[in-house]
Amino acid sequence: MTANTQTVTKTKVDVGYETTKFALGVGIAAATMVGIWAVVCMASVMLDTGLGGVVRGLIGAITGS
């Protein structure tokens, strides 16, 4: 006959690790949304002005003219 025993396991939570993990997840999600927004804006400009307009705008932004 065996006795019914329960094993109690205590877990320690590292608050610093969990906070960092959460903050990193939020940062990755935010960066992903910014990247998607940038692609959509670039596609909008490409459809509006064409490739030549985008290149001219890029060169103008780099040179300041």
Long-range contacts (C-beta under 8 A, 24 or more apart in sequence): none
